[in-house]
Amino acid sequence: MSSRSPDEIRAGARAYGPEPGGRPEPADPHELLHRARRLTAHRHPRAGSAWERAATALVRAGGTLAPGDHADALDSTALDCRGAAQPAAQPLFFRAADLHERAGQRGKALVSRARAVLAGPEPGATALARLTELSERAGVLHALGQAGAAETATVRLLRGRARADLLHTAPDPAAEAAALREELTRLIAFTGRHGADDAVPGVRADTRALLGRISAPDDPAAALTHLRAATEEHRAGGRPWLAAEHELVLAALLRATGAPEEAAALLRAALGPVTPDSPLQASDRARLCLALARAVAEPGGRGPSAGGPGAEDEELSLLAEAAGQADGPAQDVHVGAVARLRLGVAHAERGRCREASALLDEALTGFAEDGDGAARVRARAWLAECALRLGEPDLAAREYARAAAEARSWDDGSHAAALSGRAAYALGVAGSPEAAAGVPARAAGGADPAAGPGPGDVWSWLRALPEPCGPQGPYQVNVYGEVGGPGPRPGGTPANRVQGCV
């Protein structure tokens, strides 16, 4: 390894933090190396930065990382590549795979290659075919004693994740989901036969979580059982950072099955206090805040704190934190835009239209990058109504007209018609009756723009616009951790790539 390797490792690593648990940071290069290996074994979020520190110390002492350690360092760094840094993950994984091969670690090399496939831009079916090949190879190597149980199970799980992401494209999604559930059940049984491998419990927990996700639309009770087992296994094994994604899905399912107080309590516990050695990724914290804000906004979601001092503003505080976390190391444009949209709407509902307008403008900038048409329509409609209430009807008319133009591609033409009606109303308020008369009389589906909401109904109508960031299909997960949906959302945006890797 050359002296530039710390920079290579730095590509996606978190800022270096204190030793978890408040223990003093080691100074000796070999102690730093031991620490990096230990954090890697636990898939700790600080593993990438620990490798950076160890590599730098070794170079200064005249040493180098062995190929296997270098590969683990690159794997850890690539796993930390989220948000804006995500495109850097695939080449890091491929480089790690090559180094694992050099070190004779054939099982680890397959895991790195599987992660590279998931992190790349290949179409879902192409990625799944490649992962199927890697999964079969892992089985052969395991039978020959050249791949560990955890490595073999991880490759199979990554294939399962890719398959789950394509369920909504199958001719019979329910039948395909049932087949995948059987495959995951067999994988859980496989991990049960290899409990002596310290890395196996973490893979088993992630497999149970995926099984819970694809059980949710068809058997919510079984899904709750699987998701609870997954989060408990991670926490019992001292890996709470790995439970965060699964707790997000579990909380959403609890809300959907009539347990909003339990969902809110679970999310609060998952967030915990903000401390310098908090193991949560910024992107995970942002999504947990976003989900908790959604939970407390619903009846029954605040639990014991309902009606207490400051309870009304808890949603605003959580949304502001979500936006801040998404803007920080996570650089997650999508989550930040969703948080600002919800925060802007919350301010508008409280009559703070000036603050709301600034937030909605920022949200629109984010949604321009991620292709969420429903979110853009919703943001423009709220922005337009804020402009009307701030005495800017010309701006309101423009934003309503833009929202209507985008909504005309939707199957349900009533939304475009209502938005056109509001645009015409705003033009009338602006003193432009001729322009108002020029709004298309048949905005969508033959509907009359005059059918738009009356002034007293606007807030409820705005709230009823199609939900942004909805699931793509019955087994997809949205930004709040919610599973399920009737199919592609308005605008037909493509499914998100799998973000997380084992």
ZAVEX-701433 format. One record per residue (C-alpha): y, z, x. Coordinates in steps of 0.05 Angstrom, whole numbers, padded with zeros to 5 digits, always signed. Example, Ala and Ser with C-alpha at 12.3 -4.5 7.8 and 13.67 -1.06 7.14 Angstrom:
residues 2
-00090+00156+00246-00021+00143+00273
END
This chain:
residues 502
+00000+00000+00000+00068-00019+00027+00132+00021+00028+00156-00017-00033+00100+00010-00077+00142+00068-00105+00189+00016-00134+00131-00022-00164+00107+00042-00196+00177+00058-00220+00179-00003-00267+00165+00037-00330+00159+00109-00308+00194+00166-00344+00247+00205-00307+00210+00254-00263+00206+00322-00295+00183+00392-00277+00110+00412-00272+00083+00421-00343+00082+00494-00363+00139+00512-00316+00095+00516-00254+00133+00503-00188+00131+00431-00164+00086+00420-00104+00119+00395-00039+00059+00373+00002+00043+00298-00007-00030+00313-00018-00014+00366-00070+00031+00315-00105-00027+00266-00102-00074+00317-00133-00023+00330-00188-00016+00256-00204-00091+00249-00209-00096+00309-00255-00041+00283-00301-00073+00215-00302-00140+00245-00322-00105+00277-00382-00064+00214-00398-00002+00256-00392+00064+00220-00405+00091+00243-00337+00033+00213-00298+00073+00151-00279+00131+00189-00251+00082+00237-00215+00051+00177-00180+00120+00152-00160+00135+00220-00129+00067+00223-00093+00073+00151-00067+00142+00164-00040+00120+00228-00005+00059+00195+00025+00100+00137+00053+00150+00185+00084+00092+00222+00117+00064+00157+00145+00007+00150+00094-00010+00103+00037-00045+00106-00030-00117+00082-00031-00130+00021-00076-00161+00064-00131-00102+00112-00132-00053+00054-00130-00090+00024-00190-00086+00090-00229-00012+00094-00213+00000+00024-00241-00042+00039-00303-00001+00102-00316+00064+00065-00306+00043+00008-00352+00022+00057-00407+00093+00085-00404+00124+00016-00416+00150+00019-00487+00209-00011-00523+00250-00054-00477+00203-00042-00419+00141-00065-00456+00139-00136-00427+00128-00106-00358+00062-00074-00379+00016-00135-00377+00027-00155-00304+00021-00082-00283-00046-00076-00319-00072-00140-00287-00050-00116-00218-00085-00049-00232-00149-00086-00252-00149-00124-00186-00140-00059-00146-00195-00024-00186-00242-00082-00168-00223-00074-00094-00240+00000-00100-00307-00015-00131-00286+00015-00198-00313-00039-00243-00309+00002-00307-00237+00020-00296-00221-00052-00280-00248-00073-00348-00205-00020-00382-00143-00046-00346-00159-00118-00365-00169-00098-00438-00102-00062-00438-00069-00123-00408-00097-00166-00464-00068-00119-00517-00002-00115-00482+00006-00190-00476+00035-00243-00522-00030-00278-00540-00044-00291-00614-00087-00237-00646-00150-00280-00653-00146-00302-00581-00137-00231-00557-00195-00207-00600-00241-00260-00570-00222-00239-00500-00232-00165-00517-00301-00180-00547-00321-00212-00481-00295-00152-00442-00331-00104-00490-00397-00140-00480-00388-00138-00405-00373-00063-00408-00439-00052-00444-00477-00089-00390-00442-00050-00334-00455+00016-00369-00529-00001-00375-00530-00016-00300-00495+00050-00284-00432+00014-00260-00385+00036-00317-00376+00106-00345-00385+00125-00417-00310+00138-00427-00292+00070-00396-00343+00033-00439-00320+00070-00502-00247+00055-00485-00258-00020-00480-00296-00019-00546-00240+00022-00578-00187-00026-00554-00226-00083-00585-00230-00042-00649-00155-00034-00649-00144-00109-00642-00194-00121-00698-00159-00070-00743-00093-00105-00731-00123-00170-00759-00156-00141-00821-00101-00166-00867-00115-00238-00844-00190-00236-00863-00215-00273-00925-00241-00206-00951-00201-00151-00917-00240-00095-00952-00307-00122-00929-00281-00132-00858-00253-00061-00858-00321-00034-00880-00355-00070-00823-00304-00043-00773-00315+00028-00800-00389+00021-00786-00374-00003-00716-00327+00056-00703-00378+00105-00731-00429+00078-00681-00378+00085-00625-00366+00158-00645-00441+00169-00642-00442+00137-00573-00389+00185-00547-00428+00243-00577-00486+00226-00531-00442+00229-00469-00403+00294-00479-00412+00314-00406-00360+00262-00386-00293+00300-00388-00255+00237-00409-00300+00223-00469-00269+00273-00519-00201+00239-00515-00231+00171-00530-00273+00200-00587-00210+00231-00618-00173+00164-00614-00234+00130-00646-00234+00180-00703-00160+00168-00713-00170+00092-00719-00228+00105-00767-00180+00148-00808-00127+00094-00809-00173+00040-00836-00205+00088-00885-00138+00108-00916-00130+00052-00967-00202+00058-00992-00221+00131-00983-00160+00176-00971-00203+00240-00970-00247+00213-00914-00185+00188-00877-00154+00258-00879-00219+00287-00850-00220+00236-00793-00146+00244-00777-00149+00320-00778-00209+00318-00731-00173+00271-00684-00110+00313-00679-00148+00378-00672-00193+00350-00617-00132+00326-00577-00097+00393-00585-00159+00434-00570-00168+00393-00507-00096+00408-00484-00071+00337-00499-00018+00347-00554+00021+00286-00530-00038+00242-00550-00040+00273-00620+00031+00251-00637+00015+00181-00662-00044+00207-00703-00002+00263-00733+00048+00211-00756-00006+00175-00795-00036+00241-00820+00031+00266-00845+00044+00200-00882-00024+00205-00915-00011+00277-00935+00054+00256-00968+00017+00199-01004-00037+00246-01030+00011+00298-01058+00020+00347-01001+00093+00336-00978+00103+00408-00955+00042+00405-00910+00065+00338-00883+00134+00365-00866+00103+00427-00833+00057+00383-00792+00114+00340-00767+00157+00400-00750+00101+00430-00709+00088+00363-00674+00162+00358-00655+00166+00429-00629+00227+00452-00590+00265+00404-00545+00253+00430-00474+00258+00398-00405+00182+00398-00398+00167+00373-00468+00107+00326-00463+00129+00281-00520+00149+00210-00505+00220+00194-00528+00192+00138-00572+00142+00186-00604+00196+00238-00616+00241+00185-00648+00186+00164-00697+00167+00236-00714+00240+00251-00729+00244+00189-00772+00182+00208-00810+00205+00280-00821+00272+00255-00846+00234+00212-00897+00191+00272-00916+00249+00321-00927+00286+00269-00969+00230+00270-01020+00222+00324-01074+00181+00381-01046+00187+00357-00974+00230+00413-00947+00181+00468-00961+00206+00540-00952+00273+00515-00925+00290+00479-00990+00357+00502-01016+00372+00543-00954+00434+00538-00911+00439+00469-00881+00378+00442-00917+00419+00385-00947+00439+00360-00878+00370+00366-00845+00357+00293-00861+00422+00272-00826+00406+00313-00765+00337+00285-00758+00360+00213-00767+00415+00223-00715+00363+00251-00666+00316+00193-00680+00371+00143-00664+00389+00180-00600+00317+00184-00576+00307+00110-00591+00369+00093-00550+00347+00134-00490+00288+00121-00444+00249+00091-00502+00298+00034-00513+00264+00021-00581+00311-00026-00617+00270-00026-00681+00264+00049-00690+00338+00057-00672+00358+00005-00724+00315+00038-00778+00345+00106-00762+00416+00079-00766+00402+00043-00831+00376+00106-00863+00432+00148-00833+00484+00098-00858+00454+00100-00928+00454+00176-00927+00527+00177-00908+00545+00126-00961+00510+00167-01015+00552+00227-00994+00616+00186-01000+00628+00178-00925+00633+00102-00928+00673+00094-00863+00619+00129-00822+00566+00092-00861+00596+00024-00846+00596+00035-00771+00523+00056-00772+00502-00002-00817+00537-00051-00771+00497-00024-00712+00433-00027-00752+00446-00101-00768+00453-00115-00694+00384-00084-00682+00351-00120-00740+00378-00186-00715+00331-00178-00656+00267-00157-00692+00264-00206-00750+00260-00155-00807+00291-00195-00865+00283-00140-00916+00320-00091-00870+00377-00140-00859+00385-00152-00934+00385-00077-00948+00435-00063-00892+00482-00119-00914+00480-00096-00987+00498-00024-00969+00551-00048-00921+00581-00092-00975+00584-00035-01025+00617+00010-00973+00668-00045-00961+00683-00048-01035+00694+00027-01038+00739+00024-00977+00783-00029-01010+00757-00089-00972+00729-00134-01026+00733-00198-00984+00686-00167-00932+00642-00141-00988+00636-00211-01018+00617-00241-00951+00563-00189-00938+00534-00194-01008+00533-00270-01002+00497-00266-00935+00446-00218-00964+00435-00263-01024+00425-00324-00979+00370-00288-00940+00337-00261-01004+00330-00331-01034+00268-00342-00993+00233-00284-01028+00182-00294-01083+00220-00248-01130+00285-00285-01145+00317-00226-01182+00342-00195-01118+00380-00257-01096+00408-00264-01166+00433-00193-01167+00463-00198-01097+00499-00262-01117+00525-00226-01178+00555-00171-01135+00585-00224-01089+00619-00255-01149+00643-00187-01173+00673-00172-01104+00709-00239-01103+00737-00223-01171+00762-00156-01146+00793-00192-01087+00833-00235-01135+00794-00299-01125+00766-00317-01193+00759-00390-01172+00715-00370-01113+00676-00323-01158+00663-00380-01206+00635-00420-01148+00577-00372-01135+00513-00410-01151+00499-00403-01225+00424-00406-01211+00420-00363-01149+00344-00357-01149+00288-00370-01198+00338-00394-01249+00368-00324-01257+00440-00314-01276+00483-00279-01223+00518-00242-01279+00453-00203-01286+00473-00161-01226+00481-00086-01234+00540-00055-01267+00586-00009-01226+00551+00053-01252+00482+00028-01232+00497+00005-01161+00469+00064-01122+00402+00063-01158+00398-00013-01152+00412-00010-01077+00358+00042-01068+00309-00003-01106+00318-00063-01059+00253-00081-01021+00235-00028-00970+00247-00049-00898+00194-00038-00845+00139-00040-00895+00066-00051-00876+00042-00122-00868-00022-00111-00906-00069-00057-00933-00092-00032-00865-00028-00040-00825+00016+00019-00804+00091+00018-00810+00144+00055-00769+00136+00118-00811+00060+00121-00800+00046+00097-00872-00017+00056-00881-00025+00003-00934+00014-00046-00975+00003-00104-01023+00010-00157-00970+00065-00190-00928+00133-00162-00941+00192-00205-00963+00212-00252-00908+00141-00260-00881+00155-00230-00812+00094-00231-00766+00052-00169-00753+00073-00125-00696+00031-00126-00633-00009-00064-00618+00039-00018-00580-00005+00039-00558-00063+00036-00510-00118+00087-00496
END
